Amino acid sequence: MTRSLSELIAGDVAPGSLSIRPASQGDEAFILSLERSHSSSFISDRWGRPAIERPGLGDAFPHAYFIIQNAGQDIGCIALFEEHDVLQIEQLYVKVSETKEQVVTEVLNHLLLKSANAFQRVCVIDDKDSPSLRAFEKAGFKAVSAESHKALLERKITIEDGVSRYV
């Protein structure tokens, strides 16, 4: 790929007020709080214990992380990694709100549009019971493998993905 992920992904998501910007060092606490709020009830329900908090985001931070904004306010994050012709979504968290599903759908559509000329596939690994899997399935992701608690979903990028839905 000749352009960086930041150049490819950052910018306005759709007409309106959603946008994506590269994360900076000051965003780590926000991202960890999103991760904590997303995983705490899920892990508690599944395993009957509180989630273990990690101390930081590691070496991939901040270059693999992006902040989702609505009208300039931070409302979510996405972590992306590339390997050859595959774009891997590691995390996609959006604050709980009445528009969360719409935001996730628009971010996924934006990701597919912007990656159409750079990648052949987009993949995500998530818990098999995660409610977020529905959003990926609605965006055309299909399960390609599953282990005891994890599922790998994949979406091949087609020429139609490179055509904006907003023109």
N, C-alpha and C positions, 0 to 999 in steps of 0.2 A: 504494500500500500504506500502511495507516495505522500498522502496527507496524514497528519497526525489525527488521532481520535478526537482531540480537542477541536481541531479545525473542522472536522467532519460533523461532529455531533452538536457542538455548542451553537446557540442561536435561538431564534423564535421557533416554537414548536408548531404553532398553527396561528391563523389570524386570531387575534385576541390578545390575551395577556400571559399565556404560558411560554416559558423559555427555559433553556438549559444553559448553565455556565460551568466552566471547570471549577472544581473544588480548590480551596486554598487551605493553608495550615489552620486558619481560624475556624474552619468548618468541621473539624474532627469531632468536637463535643456534640454538635448538632446531629451528625451522622450516627454517632454512637447512641444518642438518645432515641433516634428513629429505630435503630436496630433493637434496642432494649424494649421499646414499647411494642414493636411488632412481635418479637419472640417471647416476651415474658408470659403472656397468657397462653400462647400456643404450646410452649414447652411445659408450662404448669398443667395444662389440660392433658397433654399427652403423657408426661412422665411423672406427674404428681410432685414436682419439686420446682423451685425457682430456677430461672435461667442463670447460667454462669456468665458474668460480665467479663468481657475482655478489656484489657487495659488500654488498648489503642488499635489502630487500623493496620499497622505494620508497614512494610516497605512499599506496598502498592499505593499508599496514600502520600500525596494527594493526586498523583498523575492519572490514576485509573478511575477516579471518582468525579462525578458531576452532580451539581445541585439543580433540582427542579424548582422553578420559581413561578408564582402566580402574582401578577401585578407587582413584581419586585420583592415579594415576600418568599422566603425559603419554605417550601412545603414538602420536599422529598429529595431523594438521592437515587442515583443509579451508579453501579460500578461495572465497568466494561473492560474486558481483556481481549486481545486479538492473538490468534495463532493461525498463521497462514491465511486461509480463505474463510476462517470461522471467527465470528464475533461472539464472545461469551458474556452473557449477562450474569454477574455474580450476585448482585443485590439490586432490588428495585423496591424502595420503600416510599410511601406517600403518607403524610399525616392523615389520620382518620377524619373524614368529612363527608358531606353529602355528595360531593363530586369526585370522590376518590377513584371510582371505577372509570369515570370519563377521563380523568387525568392520566391514569395508567394506559388506557386505550390510545389517547393522543400521543403519549410519549412513545409507545411501541410503534405506532404508525410513523412517527417522525424518525425513529431509529431505522425502520425498514426503508423508508424513503431515502435517508441520507447514506445508508450502507449499500444501496443497490449496485453501485459501480465498484465498490471496494471489497465486498465479501460475497461468498456464495451461500453461506448459512449463518443463522443466528441460533445459538443454543442457550438453554438455561437449565440449571439443576436446582430443584427445590424439594421440599418435603412432599411426599405423595399425598398427604392429607391437607396440604396448605390451601387455604381459600384463594390465594393468588393464582393458582394454576388455571382457574377459570378464565382469567383475563388473558393469559397466554394462549389458551385454547381458542378463545374468541378471535385472537389475532392470527390464527392459522397454525399455531405450533402443534406438533403431534408428538406423543410419547414415543420415544425410540428405545428406551430401556428403563427398567425399574429394579431397584434393589429393595431390601426390606423396608427402608424408610424414605428412600430418595427416588426421584424420577428425573430422567433426562428428557427434556423436550427440545425439539428442533424445528426450525422453520427455514425452508429453502427460500432464497430470495429470487424473485422472478423479475422480468423486465417491467411488469406492471407496478412493482414496488417502487421503481424509480420515477414514477409519474405522480406528481403532486395531486392530492385529492382536493386541493384548495385553489386550483387555477380555473 
